[in-house]
Amino acid sequence: MPSPTFKAAIFDLDGTLLDTLEDLSDSLNATLTAQGLPPYTYDDYRLMIGHGLQALVRQALPEDWRTEERFQTIFNVFIQLYRANQRRRTRPYPEVPKLLTALRMVNLRLAVLSNKNQTNVTELVNFFFPNLFEATRGLCSSVPAKPNPTAALALARDFDLPPKAFFYLGDSGLDIRTARAAGMHAIGVTWGYRTRAELVAEGAEDIINSPDEVLRLIS
């Protein structure tokens, strides 16, 4: 069980804090159908989301559409469409805002770490969770994407805390691998896009079914 000496927490964004599935899926499907390509289902996208927006678009395109010039044109259309529609249906998961407020009240420092583009991460966090997070890190060209632990460890340095002072919440095996590689306590959440079996297989140290369980784990 977690130690009561945690000082900070890192949260994944998509599938952990926010249910972004429909806005991401609808934006990419609109982009694909405009090119005469078949759309995907929401269930398809559940398994595709998590590696970043560029990776999502690449995976959605047929192999012969992934040349750099063609990909970049389609990605630019998608990113503009998604940014214009990223708050249409996206919502915090139930009880998440309450959890974040409670963690701040006990003086835990909070950060978001996502493979989504930094601009999108900043805009979504500022809109849905104003003044709750001390740091937000999205994907950038100079830092490897999750599950590489570089960005998580950079957050630890920014907070001037050792990795063991953090617990890390995420809904996918990608997040669990990131947390473990960084030496942080890995908590898997079941309300997101992936399965409990995936979280177990990746070695989550705790698995929770609702946000209020976090407070019990760290008490």
C-alpha positions as a LaTeX table, in Angstrom:
\begin{tabular}{lrrr}
\hline
Residue & $x$ (\AA) & $y$ (\AA) & $z$ (\AA) \\
\hline
Met1 & 0.00 & 0.00 & 0.00 \\
Pro2 & 1.17 & 3.58 & $-0.57$ \\
Ser3 & 3.11 & 5.38 & 2.08 \\
Pro4 & 1.43 & 8.31 & 3.87 \\
Thr5 & 4.48 & 10.42 & 2.97 \\
Phe6 & 3.47 & 11.21 & $-0.62$ \\
Lys7 & 4.07 & 14.84 & $-1.48$ \\
Ala8 & 2.85 & 15.00 & $-5.08$ \\
Ala9 & 0.81 & 13.27 & $-7.76$ \\
Ile10 & 1.05 & 13.01 & $-11.54$ \\
Phe11 & $-2.10$ & 12.39 & $-13.57$ \\
Asp12 & $-2.52$ & 11.19 & $-17.10$ \\
Leu13 & $-5.07$ & 13.31 & $-18.99$ \\
Asp14 & $-7.11$ & 11.36 & $-21.58$ \\
Gly15 & $-8.98$ & 8.50 & $-19.95$ \\
Thr16 & $-7.91$ & 9.49 & $-16.43$ \\
Leu17 & $-8.92$ & 13.09 & $-15.76$ \\
Leu18 & $-11.01$ & 13.76 & $-18.85$ \\
Asp19 & $-13.23$ & 11.64 & $-21.07$ \\
Thr20 & $-12.01$ & 12.98 & $-24.41$ \\
Leu21 & $-12.98$ & 9.93 & $-26.46$ \\
Glu22 & $-15.88$ & 11.35 & $-28.44$ \\
Asp23 & $-14.28$ & 14.67 & $-29.36$ \\
Leu24 & $-11.06$ & 12.98 & $-30.48$ \\
Ser25 & $-12.91$ & 10.28 & $-32.38$ \\
Asp26 & $-15.41$ & 12.60 & $-34.04$ \\
Ser27 & $-12.70$ & 15.02 & $-35.13$ \\
Leu28 & $-10.52$ & 12.32 & $-36.64$ \\
Asn29 & $-13.45$ & 10.54 & $-38.28$ \\
Ala30 & $-14.53$ & 13.81 & $-39.89$ \\
Thr31 & $-10.96$ & 14.25 & $-41.17$ \\
Leu32 & $-10.83$ & 10.71 & $-42.54$ \\
Thr33 & $-14.22$ & 10.77 & $-44.25$ \\
Ala34 & $-13.35$ & 14.08 & $-45.93$ \\
Gln35 & $-10.48$ & 12.17 & $-47.56$ \\
Gly36 & $-12.75$ & 9.30 & $-48.58$ \\
Leu37 & $-11.35$ & 7.01 & $-45.89$ \\
Pro38 & $-13.46$ & 4.82 & $-43.58$ \\
Pro39 & $-14.14$ & 5.97 & $-40.01$ \\
Tyr40 & $-13.45$ & 4.00 & $-36.84$ \\
Thr41 & $-15.74$ & 3.19 & $-33.92$ \\
Tyr42 & $-15.36$ & 4.60 & $-30.42$ \\
Asp43 & $-14.26$ & 1.17 & $-29.25$ \\
Asp44 & $-11.53$ & 1.17 & $-31.90$ \\
Tyr45 & $-10.29$ & 4.52 & $-30.67$ \\
Arg46 & $-10.18$ & 3.34 & $-27.05$ \\
Leu47 & $-7.24$ & 1.15 & $-28.02$ \\
Met48 & $-5.59$ & 3.78 & $-30.23$ \\
Ile49 & $-5.54$ & 6.81 & $-27.91$ \\
Gly50 & $-2.57$ & 7.42 & $-25.62$ \\
His51 & 0.56 & 7.67 & $-27.74$ \\
Gly52 & $-0.02$ & 11.24 & $-28.90$ \\
Leu53 & $-2.09$ & 12.93 & $-31.59$ \\
Gln54 & 0.41 & 12.36 & $-34.38$ \\
Ala55 & 0.62 & 8.67 & $-33.51$ \\
Leu56 & $-3.18$ & 8.49 & $-33.44$ \\
Val57 & $-3.49$ & 9.92 & $-36.94$ \\
Arg58 & $-0.72$ & 7.72 & $-38.32$ \\
Gln59 & $-2.38$ & 4.63 & $-36.92$ \\
Ala60 & $-5.74$ & 5.62 & $-38.42$ \\
Leu61 & $-4.32$ & 6.09 & $-41.93$ \\
Pro62 & $-3.79$ & 3.25 & $-44.42$ \\
Glu63 & $-0.13$ & 2.35 & $-44.89$ \\
Asp64 & 0.13 & 4.03 & $-48.30$ \\
Trp65 & $-1.22$ & 7.30 & $-46.86$ \\
Arg66 & 1.59 & 7.65 & $-44.33$ \\
Thr67 & 4.13 & 9.43 & $-46.54$ \\
Glu68 & 5.40 & 12.48 & $-44.69$ \\
Glu69 & 3.84 & 15.06 & $-47.00$ \\
Arg70 & 0.46 & 13.36 & $-47.12$ \\
Phe71 & 0.44 & 12.68 & $-43.39$ \\
Gln72 & 1.34 & 16.26 & $-42.50$ \\
Thr73 & $-1.46$ & 17.66 & $-44.65$ \\
Ile74 & $-4.04$ & 15.39 & $-43.04$ \\
Phe75 & $-2.66$ & 15.93 & $-39.54$ \\
Asn76 & $-2.88$ & 19.70 & $-39.94$ \\
Val77 & $-6.56$ & 19.40 & $-40.91$ \\
Phe78 & $-7.25$ & 17.14 & $-37.96$ \\
Ile79 & $-5.45$ & 19.26 & $-35.38$ \\
Gln80 & $-7.34$ & 22.39 & $-36.40$ \\
Leu81 & $-10.65$ & 20.54 & $-36.33$ \\
Tyr82 & $-9.92$ & 18.93 & $-32.98$ \\
Arg83 & $-8.77$ & 22.16 & $-31.36$ \\
Ala84 & $-12.03$ & 23.81 & $-32.46$ \\
Asn85 & $-14.08$ & 20.94 & $-31.04$ \\
Gln86 & $-12.06$ & 19.63 & $-28.11$ \\
Arg87 & $-14.59$ & 20.81 & $-25.53$ \\
Arg88 & $-17.84$ & 19.82 & $-27.25$ \\
Arg89 & $-18.38$ & 16.54 & $-25.41$ \\
Thr90 & $-15.25$ & 16.27 & $-23.30$ \\
Arg91 & $-15.96$ & 16.23 & $-19.58$ \\
Pro92 & $-14.10$ & 15.42 & $-16.36$ \\
Tyr93 & $-14.88$ & 11.97 & $-15.07$ \\
Pro94 & $-17.34$ & 12.02 & $-12.15$ \\
Glu95 & $-15.74$ & 12.89 & $-8.81$ \\
Val96 & $-12.40$ & 13.87 & $-10.39$ \\
Pro97 & $-12.71$ & 17.62 & $-9.66$ \\
Lys98 & $-13.70$ & 16.79 & $-6.08$ \\
Leu99 & $-10.65$ & 14.52 & $-5.73$ \\
Leu100 & $-8.27$ & 17.16 & $-7.05$ \\
Thr101 & $-9.64$ & 19.77 & $-4.68$ \\
Ala102 & $-9.31$ & 17.36 & $-1.76$ \\
Leu103 & $-5.69$ & 16.57 & $-2.67$ \\
Arg104 & $-4.84$ & 20.24 & $-2.84$ \\
Met105 & $-6.46$ & 20.75 & 0.57 \\
Val106 & $-4.00$ & 18.27 & 2.08 \\
Asn107 & $-1.13$ & 20.11 & 0.35 \\
Leu108 & $-0.31$ & 17.58 & $-2.36$ \\
Arg109 & 1.32 & 19.11 & $-5.41$ \\
Leu110 & $-0.35$ & 18.10 & $-8.67$ \\
Ala111 & 0.87 & 17.74 & $-12.25$ \\
Val112 & $-0.48$ & 16.46 & $-15.56$ \\
Leu113 & 1.66 & 14.38 & $-17.91$ \\
Ser114 & 0.22 & 13.55 & $-21.33$ \\
Asn115 & 1.38 & 12.45 & $-24.76$ \\
Lys116 & $-1.10$ & 14.93 & $-26.23$ \\
Asn117 & 0.28 & 18.13 & $-27.77$ \\
Gln118 & 1.27 & 20.75 & $-25.19$ \\
Thr119 & $-1.15$ & 23.36 & $-26.56$ \\
Asn120 & $-4.13$ & 21.02 & $-26.22$ \\
Val121 & $-3.05$ & 19.86 & $-22.76$ \\
Thr122 & $-2.67$ & 23.42 & $-21.47$ \\
Glu123 & $-5.99$ & 24.58 & $-22.90$ \\
Leu124 & $-7.96$ & 21.60 & $-21.57$ \\
Val125 & $-6.42$ & 21.66 & $-18.10$ \\
Asn126 & $-6.84$ & 25.41 & $-17.72$ \\
Phe127 & $-10.48$ & 25.20 & $-18.83$ \\
Phe128 & $-11.62$ & 22.20 & $-16.82$ \\
Phe129 & $-9.30$ & 22.41 & $-13.79$ \\
Pro130 & $-8.32$ & 26.06 & $-13.28$ \\
Asn131 & $-5.73$ & 26.67 & $-10.56$ \\
Leu132 & $-5.53$ & 23.02 & $-9.51$ \\
Phe133 & $-2.33$ & 21.89 & $-11.25$ \\
Glu134 & 1.11 & 23.27 & $-10.62$ \\
Ala135 & 2.51 & 21.88 & $-13.88$ \\
Thr136 & 1.18 & 20.51 & $-17.16$ \\
Arg137 & 3.44 & 18.64 & $-19.56$ \\
Gly138 & 2.38 & 17.58 & $-23.01$ \\
Leu139 & 4.35 & 16.08 & $-25.86$ \\
Cys140 & 7.25 & 18.13 & $-27.17$ \\
Ser141 & 10.00 & 17.38 & $-29.67$ \\
Ser142 & 12.83 & 17.60 & $-27.13$ \\
Val143 & 11.46 & 15.00 & $-24.67$ \\
Pro144 & 10.57 & 11.37 & $-25.46$ \\
Ala145 & 6.93 & 10.35 & $-25.16$ \\
Lys146 & 5.61 & 8.09 & $-22.44$ \\
Pro147 & 6.41 & 5.35 & $-21.47$ \\
Asn148 & 9.90 & 6.85 & $-21.46$ \\
Pro149 & 10.21 & 8.27 & $-17.90$ \\
Thr150 & 12.16 & 11.41 & $-18.87$ \\
Ala151 & 9.20 & 13.80 & $-18.58$ \\
Ala152 & 8.02 & 12.28 & $-15.29$ \\
Leu153 & 11.51 & 12.59 & $-13.83$ \\
Ala154 & 11.73 & 16.18 & $-15.06$ \\
Leu155 & 8.55 & 16.95 & $-13.13$ \\
Ala156 & 10.14 & 15.45 & $-10.02$ \\
Arg157 & 13.15 & 17.73 & $-10.49$ \\
Asp158 & 10.91 & 20.74 & $-11.08$ \\
Phe159 & 9.11 & 19.99 & $-7.82$ \\
Asp160 & 12.44 & 19.35 & $-6.06$ \\
Leu161 & 11.12 & 16.01 & $-4.83$ \\
Pro162 & 12.40 & 12.43 & $-5.18$ \\
Pro163 & 10.38 & 10.15 & $-7.51$ \\
Lys164 & 9.31 & 8.01 & $-4.55$ \\
Ala165 & 7.38 & 11.02 & $-3.21$ \\
Phe166 & 4.99 & 10.77 & $-6.18$ \\
Phe167 & 2.07 & 8.58 & $-6.98$ \\
Tyr168 & 1.05 & 8.39 & $-10.62$ \\
Leu169 & $-2.49$ & 7.74 & $-11.88$ \\
Gly170 & $-3.26$ & 6.49 & $-15.37$ \\
Asp171 & $-5.72$ & 4.33 & $-17.26$ \\
Ser172 & $-3.34$ & 2.42 & $-19.52$ \\
Gly173 & $-0.37$ & 0.11 & $-19.48$ \\
Leu174 & 1.58 & 3.00 & $-21.00$ \\
Asp175 & 1.04 & 5.00 & $-17.82$ \\
Ile176 & 1.94 & 2.11 & $-15.56$ \\
Arg177 & 5.19 & 1.53 & $-17.45$ \\
Thr178 & 5.99 & 5.24 & $-17.20$ \\
Ala179 & 5.41 & 5.32 & $-13.45$ \\
Arg180 & 7.41 & 2.19 & $-12.77$ \\
Ala181 & 10.30 & 3.32 & $-14.96$ \\
Ala182 & 10.37 & 6.63 & $-13.07$ \\
Gly183 & 10.33 & 4.95 & $-9.65$ \\
Met184 & 6.89 & 6.35 & $-8.78$ \\
His185 & 3.96 & 4.52 & $-7.23$ \\
Ala186 & 1.80 & 3.28 & $-10.13$ \\
Ile187 & $-1.98$ & 3.44 & $-9.69$ \\
Gly188 & $-4.19$ & 2.17 & $-12.49$ \\
Val189 & $-7.74$ & 3.50 & $-12.93$ \\
Thr190 & $-10.50$ & 1.39 & $-14.44$ \\
Trp191 & $-12.86$ & 4.16 & $-15.56$ \\
Gly192 & $-10.79$ & 5.07 & $-18.63$ \\
Tyr193 & $-10.13$ & 3.52 & $-22.03$ \\
Arg194 & $-8.23$ & 0.33 & $-21.19$ \\
Thr195 & $-8.94$ & $-2.82$ & $-19.23$ \\
Arg196 & $-8.13$ & $-3.95$ & $-15.72$ \\
Ala197 & $-6.31$ & $-6.91$ & $-17.28$ \\
Glu198 & $-3.91$ & $-4.53$ & $-19.05$ \\
Leu199 & $-3.20$ & $-2.65$ & $-15.83$ \\
Val200 & $-2.56$ & $-5.89$ & $-13.98$ \\
Ala201 & $-0.29$ & $-7.21$ & $-16.74$ \\
Glu202 & 1.81 & $-4.04$ & $-16.66$ \\
Gly203 & 2.33 & $-4.27$ & $-12.89$ \\
Ala204 & 0.08 & $-1.58$ & $-11.42$ \\
Glu205 & 0.75 & $-1.43$ & $-7.68$ \\
Asp206 & $-2.85$ & $-0.46$ & $-6.99$ \\
Ile207 & $-5.96$ & $-0.48$ & $-9.18$ \\
Ile208 & $-8.94$ & 1.71 & $-8.32$ \\
Asn209 & $-12.49$ & 1.89 & $-9.63$ \\
Ser210 & $-13.41$ & 5.41 & $-8.53$ \\
Pro211 & $-11.54$ & 8.62 & $-7.71$ \\
Asp212 & $-12.55$ & 8.60 & $-4.06$ \\
Glu213 & $-10.43$ & 5.48 & $-3.54$ \\
Val214 & $-7.30$ & 7.61 & $-3.97$ \\
Leu215 & $-7.85$ & 9.36 & $-0.66$ \\
Arg216 & $-8.17$ & 6.04 & 1.13 \\
Leu217 & $-4.97$ & 4.76 & $-0.49$ \\
Ile218 & $-2.86$ & 7.69 & 0.65 \\
Ser219 & $-4.38$ & 8.10 & 4.12 \\
\hline
\end{tabular}
